[in-house]
Amino acid sequence: MNKIIKPKIKNLEIKELVISDDIISGNFQNQELKIISKDLKFDECVFEKLDSLDSNISNSSFIDVIFKDSDLSNTNLELSLFRRIIFEECKLIGVDFSSSNLNDVSFINCKLDYSNFSNSKFKGVLFDNCDLINTCMNNCELQEVHFEKSNLTNIEFLNTSLKDIDLSNSLINKINVLNKDLKGCIVNAEEALYLSLGLGIIIKDR
C-alpha cells in the first residue's frame, strides 16, 4: 500500500478558527455548528468533538484538515475537494460526498452508513475499520483505495471498476456490483464463493 500523505498543519497552537479572505483555519473543539454556505475553503484546521449535523457545505475545499470524534451526519459535502484529510472516530452517516475529489484521505474507525460517494474520484484513500453499510460508490474512479477490516454490507459499486481493489479482509455481504467491474478485484476464498453465486455459477460437491 502506497503511503497516504498526512495533513500538514503548522498552526496547532491556534485555539480558535481564523477567517481571512474566505479561508478558514485553526482549531475548533467541543462546539455545535450548523453551516449553510457554499464555496468555503478550509485550510489547516483541526475539528475535534464537532457537532455539525445537517449542514450544507457543498462545493468547498478541505486541505490539511483533521476531524476527530465529530458528527457530520446528513451533511451535504457534494462537489468538494478533500486533500490530505483525516476523519477519525467520526459519525458520517448519510453524508453526501458525491461528485467530489478525494486525495490522500483516511477514514479511521468511522461510521459511513448510507453515505453517498457517487461520481467521485479517489486517489490514495483508506477506509480502516469503518462501517460502510448501504453506502453508494456508483460511477466512481478508484485509484489506490484500501479497505481494511471494514463492513461493506449492501454497498453499491455499480459502474465502478474494482480492479486491484483488495476486499479480502472486509465484510462484503450483499455487495452490489456489475460482473464486468469485478475483474481484477482481490478477495478471499469465502468471498470468491459468495461472488460466484452472483455470477450464476452452480457449485457442486464431488
mmCIF file of the C-alpha atoms, coordinates in Angstrom:
data_MODEL
# 
_entry.id   MODEL 
# 
loop_
_atom_site.group_PDB 
_atom_site.id 
_atom_site.type_symbol 
_atom_site.label_atom_id 
_atom_site.label_alt_id 
_atom_site.label_comp_id 
_atom_site.label_asym_id 
_atom_site.label_entity_id 
_atom_site.label_seq_id 
_atom_site.pdbx_PDB_ins_code 
_atom_site.Cartn_x 
_atom_site.Cartn_y 
_atom_site.Cartn_z 
_atom_site.occupancy 
_atom_site.B_iso_or_equiv 
_atom_site.pdbx_formal_charge 
_atom_site.auth_seq_id 
_atom_site.auth_comp_id 
_atom_site.auth_asym_id 
_atom_site.auth_atom_id 
_atom_site.pdbx_PDB_model_num 
ATOM 1   C CA . MET A 1 1   ? 0.000   0.000   0.000   1.00 0.00 ? 1   MET A CA 1 
ATOM 2   C CA . ASN A 1 2   ? 1.432   3.366   -1.006  1.00 0.00 ? 2   ASN A CA 1 
ATOM 3   C CA . LYS A 1 3   ? 1.820   5.803   1.834   1.00 0.00 ? 3   LYS A CA 1 
ATOM 4   C CA . ILE A 1 4   ? -1.072  8.218   2.232   1.00 0.00 ? 4   ILE A CA 1 
ATOM 5   C CA . ILE A 1 5   ? 0.166   11.735  2.852   1.00 0.00 ? 5   ILE A CA 1 
ATOM 6   C CA . LYS A 1 6   ? -0.977  13.110  6.206   1.00 0.00 ? 6   LYS A CA 1 
ATOM 7   C CA . PRO A 1 7   ? -2.310  16.638  6.771   1.00 0.00 ? 7   PRO A CA 1 
ATOM 8   C CA . LYS A 1 8   ? 0.331   19.339  7.082   1.00 0.00 ? 8   LYS A CA 1 
ATOM 9   C CA . ILE A 1 9   ? -0.806  21.555  9.937   1.00 0.00 ? 9   ILE A CA 1 
ATOM 10  C CA . LYS A 1 10  ? 1.538   24.230  11.275  1.00 0.00 ? 10  LYS A CA 1 
ATOM 11  C CA . ASN A 1 11  ? -0.817  26.255  13.461  1.00 0.00 ? 11  ASN A CA 1 
ATOM 12  C CA . LEU A 1 12  ? -1.901  23.707  16.085  1.00 0.00 ? 12  LEU A CA 1 
ATOM 13  C CA . GLU A 1 13  ? -1.333  26.323  18.787  1.00 0.00 ? 13  GLU A CA 1 
ATOM 14  C CA . ILE A 1 14  ? -4.247  28.382  17.432  1.00 0.00 ? 14  ILE A CA 1 
ATOM 15  C CA . LYS A 1 15  ? -7.242  27.537  19.634  1.00 0.00 ? 15  LYS A CA 1 
ATOM 16  C CA . GLU A 1 16  ? -9.961  29.175  17.584  1.00 0.00 ? 16  GLU A CA 1 
ATOM 17  C CA . LEU A 1 17  ? -10.992 29.437  13.980  1.00 0.00 ? 17  LEU A CA 1 
ATOM 18  C CA . VAL A 1 18  ? -9.431  32.211  11.933  1.00 0.00 ? 18  VAL A CA 1 
ATOM 19  C CA . ILE A 1 19  ? -11.268 33.512  8.879   1.00 0.00 ? 19  ILE A CA 1 
ATOM 20  C CA . SER A 1 20  ? -9.262  35.520  6.366   1.00 0.00 ? 20  SER A CA 1 
ATOM 21  C CA . ASP A 1 21  ? -10.080 36.079  2.699   1.00 0.00 ? 21  ASP A CA 1 
ATOM 22  C CA . ASP A 1 22  ? -12.776 33.393  2.881   1.00 0.00 ? 22  ASP A CA 1 
ATOM 23  C CA . ILE A 1 23  ? -10.195 30.852  4.107   1.00 0.00 ? 23  ILE A CA 1 
ATOM 24  C CA . ILE A 1 24  ? -10.940 29.162  7.433   1.00 0.00 ? 24  ILE A CA 1 
ATOM 25  C CA . SER A 1 25  ? -8.078  27.813  9.552   1.00 0.00 ? 25  SER A CA 1 
ATOM 26  C CA . GLY A 1 26  ? -7.272  26.976  13.160  1.00 0.00 ? 26  GLY A CA 1 
ATOM 27  C CA . ASN A 1 27  ? -8.821  24.698  15.800  1.00 0.00 ? 27  ASN A CA 1 
ATOM 28  C CA . PHE A 1 28  ? -12.455 24.137  16.642  1.00 0.00 ? 28  PHE A CA 1 
ATOM 29  C CA . GLN A 1 29  ? -13.309 21.979  19.653  1.00 0.00 ? 29  GLN A CA 1 
ATOM 30  C CA . ASN A 1 30  ? -16.390 20.886  21.588  1.00 0.00 ? 30  ASN A CA 1 
ATOM 31  C CA . GLN A 1 31  ? -18.827 23.014  19.608  1.00 0.00 ? 31  GLN A CA 1 
ATOM 32  C CA . GLU A 1 32  ? -22.111 22.674  17.777  1.00 0.00 ? 32  GLU A CA 1 
ATOM 33  C CA . LEU A 1 33  ? -22.056 24.302  14.369  1.00 0.00 ? 33  LEU A CA 1 
ATOM 34  C CA . LYS A 1 34  ? -24.569 24.225  11.543  1.00 0.00 ? 34  LYS A CA 1 
ATOM 35  C CA . ILE A 1 35  ? -23.173 25.681  8.330   1.00 0.00 ? 35  ILE A CA 1 
ATOM 36  C CA . ILE A 1 36  ? -25.338 26.673  5.385   1.00 0.00 ? 36  ILE A CA 1 
ATOM 37  C CA . SER A 1 37  ? -22.813 28.074  2.948   1.00 0.00 ? 37  SER A CA 1 
ATOM 38  C CA . LYS A 1 38  ? -21.106 27.023  -0.272  1.00 0.00 ? 38  LYS A CA 1 
ATOM 39  C CA . ASP A 1 39  ? -17.656 27.637  -1.725  1.00 0.00 ? 39  ASP A CA 1 
ATOM 40  C CA . LEU A 1 40  ? -15.847 27.663  1.620   1.00 0.00 ? 40  LEU A CA 1 
ATOM 41  C CA . LYS A 1 41  ? -12.123 26.959  1.946   1.00 0.00 ? 41  LYS A CA 1 
ATOM 42  C CA . PHE A 1 42  ? -10.871 25.076  4.995   1.00 0.00 ? 42  PHE A CA 1 
ATOM 43  C CA . ASP A 1 43  ? -7.077  25.107  5.283   1.00 0.00 ? 43  ASP A CA 1 
ATOM 44  C CA . GLU A 1 44  ? -5.019  23.702  8.184   1.00 0.00 ? 44  GLU A CA 1 
ATOM 45  C CA . CYS A 1 45  ? -7.941  23.015  10.507  1.00 0.00 ? 45  CYS A CA 1 
ATOM 46  C CA . VAL A 1 46  ? -8.487  20.615  13.389  1.00 0.00 ? 46  VAL A CA 1 
ATOM 47  C CA . PHE A 1 47  ? -12.105 19.867  14.287  1.00 0.00 ? 47  PHE A CA 1 
ATOM 48  C CA . GLU A 1 48  ? -12.479 17.865  17.492  1.00 0.00 ? 48  GLU A CA 1 
ATOM 49  C CA . LYS A 1 49  ? -15.817 16.829  19.000  1.00 0.00 ? 49  LYS A CA 1 
ATOM 50  C CA . LEU A 1 50  ? -17.593 18.943  16.403  1.00 0.00 ? 50  LEU A CA 1 
ATOM 51  C CA . ASP A 1 51  ? -21.353 18.514  16.046  1.00 0.00 ? 51  ASP A CA 1 
ATOM 52  C CA . SER A 1 52  ? -22.297 19.767  12.587  1.00 0.00 ? 52  SER A CA 1 
ATOM 53  C CA . LEU A 1 53  ? -25.445 17.805  11.742  1.00 0.00 ? 53  LEU A CA 1 
ATOM 54  C CA . ASP A 1 54  ? -27.468 18.620  8.616   1.00 0.00 ? 54  ASP A CA 1 
ATOM 55  C CA . SER A 1 55  ? -25.056 21.279  7.364   1.00 0.00 ? 55  SER A CA 1 
ATOM 56  C CA . ASN A 1 56  ? -24.662 22.273  3.718   1.00 0.00 ? 56  ASN A CA 1 
ATOM 57  C CA . ILE A 1 57  ? -21.014 22.893  2.847   1.00 0.00 ? 57  ILE A CA 1 
ATOM 58  C CA . SER A 1 58  ? -21.134 21.846  -0.789  1.00 0.00 ? 58  SER A CA 1 
ATOM 59  C CA . ASN A 1 59  ? -18.633 22.920  -3.445  1.00 0.00 ? 59  ASN A CA 1 
ATOM 60  C CA . SER A 1 60  ? -15.997 23.626  -0.805  1.00 0.00 ? 60  SER A CA 1 
ATOM 61  C CA . SER A 1 61  ? -12.345 22.683  -0.396  1.00 0.00 ? 61  SER A CA 1 
ATOM 62  C CA . PHE A 1 62  ? -10.745 20.962  2.586   1.00 0.00 ? 62  PHE A CA 1 
ATOM 63  C CA . ILE A 1 63  ? -6.943  20.916  2.574   1.00 0.00 ? 63  ILE A CA 1 
ATOM 64  C CA . ASP A 1 64  ? -4.824  19.682  5.503   1.00 0.00 ? 64  ASP A CA 1 
ATOM 65  C CA . VAL A 1 65  ? -7.778  19.113  7.830   1.00 0.00 ? 65  VAL A CA 1 
ATOM 66  C CA . ILE A 1 66  ? -8.312  16.673  10.712  1.00 0.00 ? 66  ILE A CA 1 
ATOM 67  C CA . PHE A 1 67  ? -11.741 15.689  12.032  1.00 0.00 ? 67  PHE A CA 1 
ATOM 68  C CA . LYS A 1 68  ? -11.679 13.812  15.359  1.00 0.00 ? 68  LYS A CA 1 
ATOM 69  C CA . ASP A 1 69  ? -14.629 12.331  17.233  1.00 0.00 ? 69  ASP A CA 1 
ATOM 70  C CA . SER A 1 70  ? -17.029 14.548  15.276  1.00 0.00 ? 70  SER A CA 1 
ATOM 71  C CA . ASP A 1 71  ? -20.572 14.122  13.939  1.00 0.00 ? 71  ASP A CA 1 
ATOM 72  C CA . LEU A 1 72  ? -21.253 15.398  10.428  1.00 0.00 ? 72  LEU A CA 1 
ATOM 73  C CA . SER A 1 73  ? -24.219 13.126  9.741   1.00 0.00 ? 73  SER A CA 1 
ATOM 74  C CA . ASN A 1 74  ? -26.540 14.166  6.897   1.00 0.00 ? 74  ASN A CA 1 
ATOM 75  C CA . THR A 1 75  ? -24.189 16.970  5.866   1.00 0.00 ? 75  THR A CA 1 
ATOM 76  C CA . ASN A 1 76  ? -24.020 17.947  2.188   1.00 0.00 ? 76  ASN A CA 1 
ATOM 77  C CA . LEU A 1 77  ? -20.396 17.965  1.008   1.00 0.00 ? 77  LEU A CA 1 
ATOM 78  C CA . GLU A 1 78  ? -21.007 17.288  -2.674  1.00 0.00 ? 78  GLU A CA 1 
ATOM 79  C CA . LEU A 1 79  ? -18.761 18.778  -5.362  1.00 0.00 ? 79  LEU A CA 1 
ATOM 80  C CA . SER A 1 80  ? -15.959 19.314  -2.852  1.00 0.00 ? 80  SER A CA 1 
ATOM 81  C CA . LEU A 1 81  ? -12.203 18.788  -2.786  1.00 0.00 ? 81  LEU A CA 1 
ATOM 82  C CA . PHE A 1 82  ? -10.585 16.812  0.035   1.00 0.00 ? 82  PHE A CA 1 
ATOM 83  C CA . ARG A 1 83  ? -6.775  16.764  0.137   1.00 0.00 ? 83  ARG A CA 1 
ATOM 84  C CA . ARG A 1 84  ? -4.654  15.402  2.991   1.00 0.00 ? 84  ARG A CA 1 
ATOM 85  C CA . ILE A 1 85  ? -7.589  14.774  5.320   1.00 0.00 ? 85  ILE A CA 1 
ATOM 86  C CA . ILE A 1 86  ? -8.096  12.505  8.334   1.00 0.00 ? 86  ILE A CA 1 
ATOM 87  C CA . PHE A 1 87  ? -11.528 11.544  9.640   1.00 0.00 ? 87  PHE A CA 1 
ATOM 88  C CA . GLU A 1 88  ? -11.009 9.631   12.897  1.00 0.00 ? 88  GLU A CA 1 
ATOM 89  C CA . GLU A 1 89  ? -13.745 8.201   15.135  1.00 0.00 ? 89  GLU A CA 1 
ATOM 90  C CA . CYS A 1 90  ? -16.311 10.255  13.210  1.00 0.00 ? 90  CYS A CA 1 
ATOM 91  C CA . LYS A 1 91  ? -20.009 9.723   12.586  1.00 0.00 ? 91  LYS A CA 1 
ATOM 92  C CA . LEU A 1 92  ? -20.631 10.401  8.894   1.00 0.00 ? 92  LEU A CA 1 
ATOM 93  C CA . ILE A 1 93  ? -23.969 8.680   8.404   1.00 0.00 ? 93  ILE A CA 1 
ATOM 94  C CA . GLY A 1 94  ? -25.836 9.871   5.324   1.00 0.00 ? 94  GLY A CA 1 
ATOM 95  C CA . VAL A 1 95  ? -23.147 12.373  4.309   1.00 0.00 ? 95  VAL A CA 1 
ATOM 96  C CA . ASP A 1 96  ? -23.253 13.385  0.637   1.00 0.00 ? 96  ASP A CA 1 
ATOM 97  C CA . PHE A 1 97  ? -19.717 13.258  -0.816  1.00 0.00 ? 97  PHE A CA 1 
ATOM 98  C CA . SER A 1 98  ? -20.993 12.871  -4.386  1.00 0.00 ? 98  SER A CA 1 
ATOM 99  C CA . SER A 1 99  ? -19.043 14.309  -7.334  1.00 0.00 ? 99  SER A CA 1 
ATOM 100 C CA . SER A 1 100 ? -16.073 15.089  -5.100  1.00 0.00 ? 100 SER A CA 1 
ATOM 101 C CA . ASN A 1 101 ? -12.317 14.586  -5.371  1.00 0.00 ? 101 ASN A CA 1 
ATOM 102 C CA . LEU A 1 102 ? -10.623 12.742  -2.513  1.00 0.00 ? 102 LEU A CA 1 
ATOM 103 C CA . ASN A 1 103 ? -6.810  12.715  -2.465  1.00 0.00 ? 103 ASN A CA 1 
ATOM 104 C CA . ASP A 1 104 ? -4.799  11.313  0.465   1.00 0.00 ? 104 ASP A CA 1 
ATOM 105 C CA . VAL A 1 105 ? -7.816  10.854  2.719   1.00 0.00 ? 105 VAL A CA 1 
ATOM 106 C CA . SER A 1 106 ? -8.014  8.466   5.689   1.00 0.00 ? 106 SER A CA 1 
ATOM 107 C CA . PHE A 1 107 ? -11.250 7.328   7.312   1.00 0.00 ? 107 PHE A CA 1 
ATOM 108 C CA . ILE A 1 108 ? -10.345 5.595   10.591  1.00 0.00 ? 108 ILE A CA 1 
ATOM 109 C CA . ASN A 1 109 ? -12.967 3.936   12.827  1.00 0.00 ? 109 ASN A CA 1 
ATOM 110 C CA . CYS A 1 110 ? -15.758 5.903   11.165  1.00 0.00 ? 110 CYS A CA 1 
ATOM 111 C CA . LYS A 1 111 ? -19.449 5.198   10.606  1.00 0.00 ? 111 LYS A CA 1 
ATOM 112 C CA . LEU A 1 112 ? -20.322 5.987   6.981   1.00 0.00 ? 112 LEU A CA 1 
ATOM 113 C CA . ASP A 1 113 ? -23.593 4.076   6.626   1.00 0.00 ? 113 ASP A CA 1 
ATOM 114 C CA . TYR A 1 114 ? -25.877 5.450   3.881   1.00 0.00 ? 114 TYR A CA 1 
ATOM 115 C CA . SER A 1 115 ? -23.210 7.905   2.720   1.00 0.00 ? 115 SER A CA 1 
ATOM 116 C CA . ASN A 1 116 ? -23.035 8.788   -0.971  1.00 0.00 ? 116 ASN A CA 1 
ATOM 117 C CA . PHE A 1 117 ? -19.764 8.941   -2.933  1.00 0.00 ? 117 PHE A CA 1 
ATOM 118 C CA . SER A 1 118 ? -21.304 8.560   -6.397  1.00 0.00 ? 118 SER A CA 1 
ATOM 119 C CA . ASN A 1 119 ? -19.398 10.106  -9.314  1.00 0.00 ? 119 ASN A CA 1 
ATOM 120 C CA . SER A 1 120 ? -16.370 10.828  -7.129  1.00 0.00 ? 120 SER A CA 1 
ATOM 121 C CA . LYS A 1 121 ? -12.668 10.357  -7.831  1.00 0.00 ? 121 LYS A CA 1 
ATOM 122 C CA . PHE A 1 122 ? -10.473 8.660   -5.219  1.00 0.00 ? 122 PHE A CA 1 
ATOM 123 C CA . LYS A 1 123 ? -6.680  8.652   -5.141  1.00 0.00 ? 123 LYS A CA 1 
ATOM 124 C CA . GLY A 1 124 ? -4.873  7.391   -2.061  1.00 0.00 ? 124 GLY A CA 1 
ATOM 125 C CA . VAL A 1 125 ? -7.870  6.756   0.208   1.00 0.00 ? 125 VAL A CA 1 
ATOM 126 C CA . LEU A 1 126 ? -8.014  4.446   3.238   1.00 0.00 ? 126 LEU A CA 1 
ATOM 127 C CA . PHE A 1 127 ? -11.091 3.055   4.981   1.00 0.00 ? 127 PHE A CA 1 
ATOM 128 C CA . ASP A 1 128 ? -9.767  1.433   8.166   1.00 0.00 ? 128 ASP A CA 1 
ATOM 129 C CA . ASN A 1 129 ? -12.251 -0.379  10.426  1.00 0.00 ? 129 ASN A CA 1 
ATOM 130 C CA . CYS A 1 130 ? -15.184 1.588   9.038   1.00 0.00 ? 130 CYS A CA 1 
ATOM 131 C CA . ASP A 1 131 ? -18.879 0.829   8.606   1.00 0.00 ? 131 ASP A CA 1 
ATOM 132 C CA . LEU A 1 132 ? -19.997 1.492   5.024   1.00 0.00 ? 132 LEU A CA 1 
ATOM 133 C CA . ILE A 1 133 ? -23.350 -0.283  5.181   1.00 0.00 ? 133 ILE A CA 1 
ATOM 134 C CA . ASN A 1 134 ? -25.672 0.773   2.345   1.00 0.00 ? 134 ASN A CA 1 
ATOM 135 C CA . THR A 1 135 ? -23.061 3.230   1.102   1.00 0.00 ? 135 THR A CA 1 
ATOM 136 C CA . CYS A 1 136 ? -23.149 4.257   -2.563  1.00 0.00 ? 136 CYS A CA 1 
ATOM 137 C CA . MET A 1 137 ? -19.958 4.337   -4.656  1.00 0.00 ? 137 MET A CA 1 
ATOM 138 C CA . ASN A 1 138 ? -21.509 4.176   -8.106  1.00 0.00 ? 138 ASN A CA 1 
ATOM 139 C CA . ASN A 1 139 ? -19.693 5.604   -11.137 1.00 0.00 ? 139 ASN A CA 1 
ATOM 140 C CA . CYS A 1 140 ? -16.503 6.224   -9.175  1.00 0.00 ? 140 CYS A CA 1 
ATOM 141 C CA . GLU A 1 141 ? -12.833 6.162   -10.133 1.00 0.00 ? 141 GLU A CA 1 
ATOM 142 C CA . LEU A 1 142 ? -10.812 4.250   -7.536  1.00 0.00 ? 142 LEU A CA 1 
ATOM 143 C CA . GLN A 1 143 ? -7.029  4.580   -7.518  1.00 0.00 ? 143 GLN A CA 1 
ATOM 144 C CA . GLU A 1 144 ? -5.013  3.283   -4.558  1.00 0.00 ? 144 GLU A CA 1 
ATOM 145 C CA . VAL A 1 145 ? -8.144  2.804   -2.444  1.00 0.00 ? 145 VAL A CA 1 
ATOM 146 C CA . HIS A 1 146 ? -7.760  0.474   0.533   1.00 0.00 ? 146 HIS A CA 1 
ATOM 147 C CA . PHE A 1 147 ? -10.432 -1.195  2.653   1.00 0.00 ? 147 PHE A CA 1 
ATOM 148 C CA . GLU A 1 148 ? -9.096  -2.616  5.932   1.00 0.00 ? 148 GLU A CA 1 
ATOM 149 C CA . LYS A 1 149 ? -11.404 -4.627  8.208   1.00 0.00 ? 149 LYS A CA 1 
ATOM 150 C CA . SER A 1 150 ? -14.454 -2.637  7.119   1.00 0.00 ? 150 SER A CA 1 
ATOM 151 C CA . ASN A 1 151 ? -18.122 -3.591  6.831   1.00 0.00 ? 151 ASN A CA 1 
ATOM 152 C CA . LEU A 1 152 ? -19.245 -3.193  3.212   1.00 0.00 ? 152 LEU A CA 1 
ATOM 153 C CA . THR A 1 153 ? -22.635 -4.866  3.623   1.00 0.00 ? 153 THR A CA 1 
ATOM 154 C CA . ASN A 1 154 ? -25.006 -3.860  0.803   1.00 0.00 ? 154 ASN A CA 1 
ATOM 155 C CA . ILE A 1 155 ? -22.542 -1.316  -0.588  1.00 0.00 ? 155 ILE A CA 1 
ATOM 156 C CA . GLU A 1 156 ? -23.062 -0.293  -4.230  1.00 0.00 ? 156 GLU A CA 1 
ATOM 157 C CA . PHE A 1 157 ? -20.185 -0.242  -6.733  1.00 0.00 ? 157 PHE A CA 1 
ATOM 158 C CA . LEU A 1 158 ? -22.271 -0.032  -9.914  1.00 0.00 ? 158 LEU A CA 1 
ATOM 159 C CA . ASN A 1 159 ? -20.166 1.061   -12.910 1.00 0.00 ? 159 ASN A CA 1 
ATOM 160 C CA . THR A 1 160 ? -17.125 1.322   -10.634 1.00 0.00 ? 160 THR A CA 1 
ATOM 161 C CA . SER A 1 161 ? -14.133 -0.836  -11.541 1.00 0.00 ? 161 SER A CA 1 
ATOM 162 C CA . LEU A 1 162 ? -12.728 -2.811  -8.608  1.00 0.00 ? 162 LEU A CA 1 
ATOM 163 C CA . LYS A 1 163 ? -9.533  -3.763  -10.427 1.00 0.00 ? 163 LYS A CA 1 
ATOM 164 C CA . ASP A 1 164 ? -6.664  -4.054  -7.904  1.00 0.00 ? 164 ASP A CA 1 
ATOM 165 C CA . ILE A 1 165 ? -9.018  -3.234  -5.009  1.00 0.00 ? 165 ILE A CA 1 
ATOM 166 C CA . ASP A 1 166 ? -8.398  -5.599  -2.073  1.00 0.00 ? 166 ASP A CA 1 
ATOM 167 C CA . LEU A 1 167 ? -11.566 -6.582  -0.208  1.00 0.00 ? 167 LEU A CA 1 
ATOM 168 C CA . SER A 1 168 ? -10.099 -9.740  1.309   1.00 0.00 ? 168 SER A CA 1 
ATOM 169 C CA . ASN A 1 169 ? -10.242 -8.693  4.968   1.00 0.00 ? 169 ASN A CA 1 
ATOM 170 C CA . SER A 1 170 ? -13.519 -6.765  4.831   1.00 0.00 ? 170 SER A CA 1 
ATOM 171 C CA . LEU A 1 171 ? -17.124 -7.950  5.025   1.00 0.00 ? 171 LEU A CA 1 
ATOM 172 C CA . ILE A 1 172 ? -18.839 -7.774  1.609   1.00 0.00 ? 172 ILE A CA 1 
ATOM 173 C CA . ASN A 1 173 ? -22.204 -9.389  2.335   1.00 0.00 ? 173 ASN A CA 1 
ATOM 174 C CA . LYS A 1 174 ? -24.814 -8.402  -0.307  1.00 0.00 ? 174 LYS A CA 1 
ATOM 175 C CA . ILE A 1 175 ? -22.377 -6.254  -2.274  1.00 0.00 ? 175 ILE A CA 1 
ATOM 176 C CA . ASN A 1 176 ? -23.964 -4.679  -5.370  1.00 0.00 ? 176 ASN A CA 1 
ATOM 177 C CA . VAL A 1 177 ? -21.558 -4.703  -8.315  1.00 0.00 ? 177 VAL A CA 1 
ATOM 178 C CA . LEU A 1 178 ? -21.722 -5.450  -12.024 1.00 0.00 ? 178 LEU A CA 1 
ATOM 179 C CA . ASN A 1 179 ? -19.905 -8.575  -13.177 1.00 0.00 ? 179 ASN A CA 1 
ATOM 180 C CA . LYS A 1 180 ? -17.692 -6.565  -15.551 1.00 0.00 ? 180 LYS A CA 1 
ATOM 181 C CA . ASP A 1 181 ? -16.425 -4.436  -12.671 1.00 0.00 ? 181 ASP A CA 1 
ATOM 182 C CA . LEU A 1 182 ? -15.241 -7.424  -10.611 1.00 0.00 ? 182 LEU A CA 1 
ATOM 183 C CA . LYS A 1 183 ? -12.341 -8.174  -12.954 1.00 0.00 ? 183 LYS A CA 1 
ATOM 184 C CA . GLY A 1 184 ? -9.073  -7.888  -11.046 1.00 0.00 ? 184 GLY A CA 1 
ATOM 185 C CA . CYS A 1 185 ? -10.737 -7.457  -7.638  1.00 0.00 ? 185 CYS A CA 1 
ATOM 186 C CA . ILE A 1 186 ? -8.864  -9.162  -4.776  1.00 0.00 ? 186 ILE A CA 1 
ATOM 187 C CA . VAL A 1 187 ? -10.997 -11.279 -2.426  1.00 0.00 ? 187 VAL A CA 1 
ATOM 188 C CA . ASN A 1 188 ? -10.539 -14.239 -0.073  1.00 0.00 ? 188 ASN A CA 1 
ATOM 189 C CA . ALA A 1 189 ? -11.804 -17.770 -0.769  1.00 0.00 ? 189 ALA A CA 1 
ATOM 190 C CA . GLU A 1 190 ? -15.069 -17.305 1.122   1.00 0.00 ? 190 GLU A CA 1 
ATOM 191 C CA . GLU A 1 191 ? -15.815 -14.059 -0.695  1.00 0.00 ? 191 GLU A CA 1 
ATOM 192 C CA . ALA A 1 192 ? -14.989 -15.672 -4.039  1.00 0.00 ? 192 ALA A CA 1 
ATOM 193 C CA . LEU A 1 193 ? -17.595 -18.348 -3.333  1.00 0.00 ? 193 LEU A CA 1 
ATOM 194 C CA . TYR A 1 194 ? -20.188 -15.702 -2.457  1.00 0.00 ? 194 TYR A CA 1 
ATOM 195 C CA . LEU A 1 195 ? -19.436 -13.644 -5.568  1.00 0.00 ? 195 LEU A CA 1 
ATOM 196 C CA . SER A 1 196 ? -19.568 -16.720 -7.804  1.00 0.00 ? 196 SER A CA 1 
ATOM 197 C CA . LEU A 1 197 ? -23.190 -17.235 -6.798  1.00 0.00 ? 197 LEU A CA 1 
ATOM 198 C CA . GLY A 1 198 ? -23.956 -13.784 -8.156  1.00 0.00 ? 198 GLY A CA 1 
ATOM 199 C CA . LEU A 1 199 ? -22.420 -14.836 -11.461 1.00 0.00 ? 199 LEU A CA 1 
ATOM 200 C CA . GLY A 1 200 ? -24.903 -17.678 -11.732 1.00 0.00 ? 200 GLY A CA 1 
ATOM 201 C CA . ILE A 1 201 ? -22.256 -20.353 -11.203 1.00 0.00 ? 201 ILE A CA 1 
ATOM 202 C CA . ILE A 1 202 ? -23.549 -23.604 -9.720  1.00 0.00 ? 202 ILE A CA 1 
ATOM 203 C CA . ILE A 1 203 ? -21.063 -25.175 -7.321  1.00 0.00 ? 203 ILE A CA 1 
ATOM 204 C CA . LYS A 1 204 ? -21.392 -28.935 -6.878  1.00 0.00 ? 204 LYS A CA 1 
ATOM 205 C CA . ASP A 1 205 ? -19.525 -31.165 -4.449  1.00 0.00 ? 205 ASP A CA 1 
ATOM 206 C CA . ARG A 1 206 ? -17.925 -34.290 -5.854  1.00 0.00 ? 206 ARG A CA 1 
# 
